[in-house]
């Protein structure tokens, strides 16, 4: 098996956004330490930086990928009980927090999309550069694979997936070719799919916008792992578990992901008071404030060193008021 590499995106900026919530003296843990939930632990790059730089923090790392969890636990073992890894999907954050005996946390981090762990281990089937089984499950122990999607979805369903999740202009044409070719032999490996994409995407389009398989592989991965539906459930759950002064920080890499994050953040930072009212009545303040101005992006230097940073959009909010009896300060 190939060894995965891990280059966290916007690492310093992410830690600086989390720090004000994690350096407080009255944290969410029983001993007063602050608690971060890293909802997309991966190989633990962001978590390691937080544990190393902020010594009062405990981190709960969530990942649906058992292989990534094992590697992260080994990497973070030197930090002892300051780190705990949990096998779960990140929309289960409220349940994870409750099971750990916490009534709130101080910060939540999401680094969405596919991780280095999945991209760099050929056997997982996420990458299009090498021939591999068409799996793409973040949790390889459960659920349908990318091959199942290709071999069972109708032409219309495949077109929807490729168009909506991959923003693929030739979605209908590619879907028709998949349906035609699977009648000859079911799809099982990525190499055959890449060959089909080279054949179906016109040459002028292949010369722009990166690898011609990029959009289709992204779309299949998002469908296999139900990523948008999970994120749609996870955002309000994450916002609900942070106490006053707590922050939620999100890195997204796809326009649909960023749109969901933006909508969730706008909903909790927008005042419902009429704009012509001269004051905001007590109890009518929005529960959160925006920390970032819109979505922040990686600069040219970071993008040159780490191409995965090119599409990142970083947003953060901070809870300033409780919005329900269950949220504490």
Buried (B, 14 or more C-beta within 10 A) or exposed (E): EEEBEBBBBBBEBBBEBBBBBBBBEEBBBEEEBBBBBBBBBBBBBBBBBBBEBBEBBBBBBBBBBBBBBEBBBEBBEEBEEBBBBBBBBBBBBBEBBEEBEBEBBBBBBBBBBBBBBBBBBBEBBBBBEEBBBBBBBBBBEEBBBBBBBBBEBEEEEBBBBBBBBBBBBBBBBBBBBBBEBBEEEBBBEBEBBBEBBEEBBEEEEBEEEEBBBBBBBBBBBBBBBBBBEBBBBBBEBBBBBBBBBBBBBBBBBBEBBBEBBBEBBEBBBEEEEEEEEEEEEEEEBBBBBBBBEEBBBBEEEBBEEBEBBBBBBBBBBBBBBBBEEEBEE
